[in-house]
């Protein structure tokens, strides 16, 4: 058991991290401010602190600097959002053991905590044997989905899971490339090792180089060293500057050569995955991505389909996100009513799985009575649903989820326009046919003159 100090100014996240660490058998103290963290460092002398980069009263880096100065043996895990990942790398330079990017999986948090505590125990001379934990198993390797395209990816994962060959994942933003990468990692013999993700677009070139290949002072471990025995996913690899592309190509070549000859150092024992939102071949053709690196990382290519092409998976994914949100918040899992489900399945999802996840989080916030209704969905999702009129044998598009008054007003306006068009633009005939005065006709249309518009159409 280790003593862990958790610092985050968001109470739900603070409680979630604290609960996760307690489930591993650790003694945990939670504080909301940097000032309280400094007091806790002095009084409790923890083995490990998990600190958010942005706190209400100060920068998380200030807490790390204070810890380095007054309690240098304390291990540090930084928690950061994508927008502040540059500062997370700075934390690594200050001696932080590792960082986690929000949103993170609990399995990643628990594994990182385990490794950080092991490192502290080893430094104290206790050795790994002195560390006992009840780490929860990582999520199942099975992907969420029953569509033919997802089943095909599942079969590919089964075949290549225990290979060390690089894999290139291509698909639109938010389509689930990271989910596929994690499934591949979890299905492999490396599943007990780290799973590290680096967004190449999130760092300037000098910090990206330090993260991948080390800094000049050599104090912080590289991403690959921290992922030893596990998997590294390089997201948006097409962003990588040409100079670093060359270094990465050489590094992957060295891994392959030394693995073949049987003298691969433990710190280089990683499987490299890469992803791109657009076909990487296009960047090669345009001369912005090295062809030799392209062939090195695309030994096994996997195309991840957009959500709109696998409608069968939408309800399953939505229910998964609802269950995960309920687990994190300690609330019951809400049910999706049939109208809301139909809206989810007819929406185009330009933001793919990521947009669906956000929509479900919003729905949870607005849902009442344990049921998600169309009105709980984002407005752009709750727009249209098709129904068939059995008597007229026609299909209608109804904006389920909109307010009744808005729907009636729009339908009334449409009916008036069509009647006006039928009457050749005659306001008098239209008003007479509808049984209203011309003044009422104008008011309902909200227009001064409709005839010219109708005749021009």
N, C-alpha and C positions, 0 to 999 in steps of 0.2 A: 504493500500500500504506500502511495506517495501523497504528500501534501501539495495540493494544487490551488493556486489563486486564480480566479477567473474575473476579468475586468471587461465590462461592456455596458454602455449607457442605455442599451435597449433591453428592458427587463425580460421580454419573451426569449430573446436569444441567450441572454445571461442564464436564465433558468434552464433552457434546453442544453446548453453546454455543461452546466453544473450537474444536471440529471444524468447526462451521458457519462461523465467522469465518475459519478457515484456508482453507476451500474458496472463500472470496471473495478470497483472496490476501493476507490481512492477517497481520501478526506478532502473535502472541497470547501473553500470559502469564496463567496460571491460578493463583489462590490461594483457599484455603478459609476464611480468617479476615479480619476487619476490620483487625486489627493488621498482618497481612502485606500487606494492601491499602495501608495508609498508607505502609509501607516501600517498596512497589513504586511508589507515586505519586512519592515523593521520588527514588528511584533511576532509574526507567525513563522518567519523564515521558511517559506515554502520551497519545495523541490522544483516546482514548475509553475510558471504563470502563463496564462492564455489571455492575451490582451488585444482588444480591438484597436485599430489604428486611429479611429476618430472617436474621441470621448467628449463628453459635454463640457468639461472644464479645461482640458488640455489635450495635446497630441499624444497618442500612444507611444510615439518614439521617445518622448520625454520620460515616460515611465520606464522604458527599456534602458535609457541612459542612466537613470537613477539606480536601477537594478544592477547595471554593469559596475557602477561606481561603488555602491555600498554592499551589494550581495552578488558578486561575480559568479558564484557557483550555480545560481538559479537558471534553469533552462527556460527558454522563451519560445512560445508559439504565437505568431502574429496572425490576427484575423483581419482580412481586408476585403473591400469591394474592388471590382475590376478597375474602376476609375482611379484607384489609389495604389495600384500594384507596384508602381515605381517606388513608393515609400516602403512597401513591403520588402523590396530588394535591398533598400537602404537598411532596413531592420536586420536583414541577413548579414550585411556588412558589419553591423554592430554586434554580431555574435548570436543572433536568434537561431534557434535550432531549425525552424521551418516556418512556413506560413500557409494559411488556408484562405482560399478565395471564396467569398460569398456568392451564391449560395453553395454550401458544401454538404456532402453526404455525411451522415453520422458515422458510417464505416470509415471514411477518410479521417475524421476527427479522432476516432478511437485508435486507429492504427498509428496516427502521428503522435498521439499522447503516449501510446505504448513505447514507441521508439525513442521518444524524448526522455521518458523515465528510465528506460534501459540505458541510454547514454549517460544520464546522471549517475545511475547506480555504478556503471562501469568506471566512471571518473572517480567515484568515491571508493573504489576498490571492492565493492560488494559483488560485482559481476552480475551477469544476466541471471544466474541461478537464484539470486536474492530477490528477484522481482516476480511476483505472482499477480495474475490478473484474470478476470473472467470476461475477456473481450467477446462481444457479440459477433457472431459470424457476419461476414459481408453479405450484401444482398445477393439473391440468387442470380446465377448467370443468365437465366432465361429472360429474354426480352419481352416487352409487353406488346402484344399484337397477334392477330390471327390471319391477317391478310396474306395473300400469296407472296408478296414482295418481302414481308417480314419473315415469313417461313423460310424463304430462300436464303436470307441473311443468316438466320439461325443455323441452317445446314452448313453454310460456309464457316461460321464460327466453330461449329463442332469439328470440322475437318482441320482447321488451321490453328486451333487453340494452343496446342503445345509446340507449335513451330516458333522459331525465333525470327522468322523473316519479317521485314518491315511491311506495314500495311498502310495503304492510302485510302482515306475515307473522303468521298466527295458527295456533296449534297447542299441544298439551300440552307441559308442561315436558319437555325432553329429546328432543322429537320430531325435532329436526334443523333448526330454523329458522335457526340461525347457518350451518349447512352450505348451506342454500338461498341465504342472503344472500351467502356467499362465492362460490358457484357463479355467481350473478348478476354479482358484481363481476368475477370472472375471465373471464367471457364478454363483458364490455363493453369499450368503448374506453378505459375507466378502469383496466384491469387492471394497468397499469404504475404506477399511483398507489397511495397508502396505502389500506388497509382497516382502519378503526378501529371498535372495539366499545365501547360504554358501557352498563353495567348500571345502569339508573336506580335500582334498589332498593338498590344498594351504597353510595350516598353520602347524607349528610345534605343538607338543602336548600341550605345556604350553599355547600358544596363542589360540589354539583351545578350550581348557578348559575355558579360560577366556572369550572368545567370547560366548560360549554356557551357561556357568554357573556362570560367574562373576569372577572378580579378587579379591585378598585378600584385597586390599584397598577399594573395593566396589565403586569406583568413576564412572566407566563407566557402562551403562546399558547393560544387556545381549541382545543377538540377539532376544530372545523370548520376552523380555520386549519391545524392539523397534518395534516388529511386533504385539504387542497386538491389538486384534480386526481383525487381518489379517491372513496371511499364511506364513509359513516358509518352504522352500525347502532345504533339506540337500543333496547336490549332492555328488556322489561317497561315499556314506555312508559306503561302505565296507572298506574304508581306516581308519575309526574311530578306535583308539586304544581300546583294550579290557577294560581298566579301565574306559574310557569315555563311552564305550558302556553300562557298568553297570549303570553309572550315568544317561545316557539318558533313559534307560529302567525305572529307578525309577521315573524320571521326567515325562515321558509319563503316567506312571501308576498313579502318583499323579494327573495329569491333568484329567484323566478319572474318578478317584474316586471323586474328588472335583466337577467336572462338574455334576456327577450323584447326588451328595448330595446337589447341589445348592449353594455351597459356594466357587466357583472358583474366585480367585482374578483377576481383570482386566488385570494385567500384565502377567497372565498365560493363558489368553483367546486366544489361537492360534490354528490353524490347522497345523499339522505336515505332510509334504510330504517328501519322500525320493526317491533317484534314484541311480541306479547302472548300469554300462555298461555291466556287466555280471550277470547271474542268481545268486541272493544272496544265494539261497539254496546251491549252490556249495561251498560257503565260510563257510556256516554252517556245511556242510558235512566234510569240511577240518579242522574244528575246529578253524577257525580264526574269526568267527562271532557268537555272542551269539544267541542261539536258542530262548530264551525268548524275546529278542529284535526283532528278525526276525518276530515272530508272532505278536508282538505289532505294528510294522510299516507296516505289509503287510495285514492288515485287508481287504483292497481293492487293489488287484494287477492289474496293467495295463501294457501290453506289447506294447512297441512302435516299429513299424516295421521299418526296414532300408529303405532308399529311393529307392534302386534298386528293392524293392518288390512292389512299388506303382508308377509305371511309369506315371500313369494318373495325378499325382500331380506335376510332375517336372515342366511343363510349367507354371502352376498356381503359384508355389512357386517362380520361376524365375521372373515372372511378378510382383509378390509382392515385391521382393527384389529390382527390378528396380524402382518401384514406390516409395518405401521408400527412396532409394538413391536420387531420383529426388527431393523429398520433402525436404530432409536434405540439398541438395546443391542448391536448387532453380533453377533447370534445367528441361527441358522437359523430359518426360519419353521416352526412346528409344524403338524402335520396334525390336523384334527378327525375323530375316528372317527365311524362312522355312528350309534352310539347317542347320543353327545354332540350330534351335529347334530340328531337327532330331538328331543332334549330342548330344544335352543335354539328349535326351530321350534314346539314345543307350549306353551312357557312364555308367559305373558300379557304380560310386559314392562311393568309399570306405570310404570317409570322410562324407558321408551322407549330411544332410541339411546344415551343417556348411560349407562344401566344395562347395556346390552350391552357397551359399551366397557369399563366397569369389570369386568364378568364375564370378558372376554377377557384383561384385564391380570392378574386373579387366576389364571386358568387357566394363563397363561404361567409364573407363579411356581411352580405346583404340578406342571406337566406333566413327565413323564419319558419318555425315549426318543424325543423329537421328536413325541409324539402326545398330543393332548388327549382325555382320557377323561371319562365322566360324573362320576367322583369328583373331577376337577380343577375342576369348575364350582361356583359358589356353592350351598350346600345348598338354598336355596329354588328354584333352577332345576332341580336334579337330584332331582326328586320323582316325577313320573309320566310314563309313556309307554304308549300304547295298542298292544296287539298282538291279532291275531285268531287264535283257535284254529280251524284248518281242520276238525278233526274235530268239535268241538262247535258250530261256527258261532257262537261267542260272542266278545265283546271283553273283554279283561282290562286292568286298569290296573296296570302294574308300576313300582315305584319304582327304576328303573335309576339306579345311582349310590349307593344306600344299601348299608350293610353287610349281608352275608348273614344274620348272626345276628339283626339287627334285623328284617329282612324275615320270617324264619321265625317269630320270636316274635309279630309282629303278625298274620301269617296264621293262626297256631295259635290265637291269642286270638279272632280273628274266627270261625274254624271252630267253636270251642267255644261261642261265643255263639249262633251260628245253630243249632247242634245243641240247645242248651239251650232255645231258643225253640221248636224243632220238637217238643220233648218237654214243652211246656207249663210250662217252668220246673222240671221235676223233675231234681234233681241226681243222684239215684240212677240213673234211666233214662239220663241223659246220660253219666254215668261208665261205665255198662255198655255203652252203644252205642259209646263211644270206646275201650273196653278199658283204662281207667285207674281208679285208686282215687279216691274222693271227695277224699281229702287232696291227691292230685296235681292233681285238677281245680281245687280252691281255689288251690293254689300257682300254677298256670299262669294262672289268671284274675287273681290278685293281688287278689281281693275276698273279703269275708267272706260276702256273700249276693248272689246274682244274680237270684233268683226274682222279687223285688219289682220290680226294674228291668225285667225282661222282660215281666211281666204288665202293667205300667203302659204299656208301648209298644203 
